[in-house]
Amino acid sequence: MPAATPTSAAPTAATAGGPAAASSSVPTAPPARLAATAARARRGCARSPSVVLTSNRTRELHDALKRRCLYHWIGHPSLEREIEIVRLRVPDAPERLAAEAAAFVAGLRGLDLQKPPGLAETIDWARALAALGRQELDAEHVEATLGSLLKYHEDLLSVRDETLAGLVAAARGR
């Protein structure tokens, strides 16, 4: 008896969303399909739905999608605000350590880095330094934990020796 052949096959991840969908847990769709979906969603609505897209610029967005977006760039908080946030998010960090960590990261952001550290990295780094029992910054522990802040090897290499010592001194003397 011959094997039965299905009359219709269920779409797979590769056919439904393209090769990218097969390797990602987030479904993807071409911009035209997104626009059509948005148009169907608007039917019968009193007003168009609002969608907020966030990006850390690690992937390029299609031009058709970018044309339909309004941009709002959010900068890093002021030093004083970043210290407040670190103190709130890492309550076991000494006040001096929180202030010095925020000042050090602000100094890093002034360098020409591929990926300057964000607020999340400051919080994670302050948490790591507090877990190590640090009360204040010193060059030895900063160098040992710099991977918490800098994600590219080239950035790590550029913040060594005199640059690192200068940033630590500036953060401690603020």
CORHUVEN-V584955 format. One record per residue. N is the residue number from 1. SS is DSSP state (a for helix, b for strand, c for the rest). Layout:
n=N ss=SS
n=N ss=SS
This chain:
n=1 ss=c
n=2 ss=c
n=3 ss=c
n=4 ss=c
n=5 ss=c
n=6 ss=c
n=7 ss=c
n=8 ss=c
n=9 ss=c
n=10 ss=c
n=11 ss=c
n=12 ss=c
n=13 ss=a
n=14 ss=a
n=15 ss=a
n=16 ss=a
n=17 ss=a
n=18 ss=c
n=19 ss=a
n=20 ss=a
n=21 ss=a
n=22 ss=a
n=23 ss=c
n=24 ss=c
n=25 ss=c
n=26 ss=c
n=27 ss=c
n=28 ss=c
n=29 ss=c
n=30 ss=c
n=31 ss=a
n=32 ss=a
n=33 ss=a
n=34 ss=a
n=35 ss=a
n=36 ss=a
n=37 ss=a
n=38 ss=a
n=39 ss=a
n=40 ss=a
n=41 ss=a
n=42 ss=a
n=43 ss=c
n=44 ss=c
n=45 ss=c
n=46 ss=c
n=47 ss=c
n=48 ss=c
n=49 ss=c
n=50 ss=c
n=51 ss=c
n=52 ss=c
n=53 ss=c
n=54 ss=c
n=55 ss=c
n=56 ss=c
n=57 ss=c
n=58 ss=c
n=59 ss=c
n=60 ss=c
n=61 ss=c
n=62 ss=c
n=63 ss=a
n=64 ss=a
n=65 ss=a
n=66 ss=a
n=67 ss=a
n=68 ss=c
n=69 ss=c
n=70 ss=c
n=71 ss=c
n=72 ss=c
n=73 ss=c
n=74 ss=c
n=75 ss=c
n=76 ss=c
n=77 ss=c
n=78 ss=c
n=79 ss=a
n=80 ss=a
n=81 ss=a
n=82 ss=a
n=83 ss=a
n=84 ss=a
n=85 ss=a
n=86 ss=a
n=87 ss=a
n=88 ss=a
n=89 ss=a
n=90 ss=c
n=91 ss=c
n=92 ss=c
n=93 ss=c
n=94 ss=c
n=95 ss=a
n=96 ss=a
n=97 ss=a
n=98 ss=a
n=99 ss=a
n=100 ss=a
n=101 ss=a
n=102 ss=a
n=103 ss=a
n=104 ss=a
n=105 ss=a
n=106 ss=a
n=107 ss=a
n=108 ss=a
n=109 ss=a
n=110 ss=c
n=111 ss=c
n=112 ss=c
n=113 ss=c
n=114 ss=c
n=115 ss=c
n=116 ss=c
n=117 ss=c
n=118 ss=c
n=119 ss=a
n=120 ss=a
n=121 ss=a
n=122 ss=a
n=123 ss=a
n=124 ss=a
n=125 ss=a
n=126 ss=a
n=127 ss=a
n=128 ss=a
n=129 ss=a
n=130 ss=a
n=131 ss=a
n=132 ss=c
n=133 ss=c
n=134 ss=c
n=135 ss=c
n=136 ss=c
n=137 ss=c
n=138 ss=c
n=139 ss=a
n=140 ss=a
n=141 ss=a
n=142 ss=a
n=143 ss=a
n=144 ss=a
n=145 ss=a
n=146 ss=a
n=147 ss=a
n=148 ss=a
n=149 ss=c
n=150 ss=c
n=151 ss=c
n=152 ss=c
n=153 ss=a
n=154 ss=a
n=155 ss=a
n=156 ss=a
n=157 ss=a
n=158 ss=a
n=159 ss=c
n=160 ss=c
n=161 ss=c
n=162 ss=a
n=163 ss=a
n=164 ss=a
n=165 ss=a
n=166 ss=a
n=167 ss=a
n=168 ss=a
n=169 ss=a
n=170 ss=a
n=171 ss=a
n=172 ss=a
n=173 ss=c
n=174 ss=c
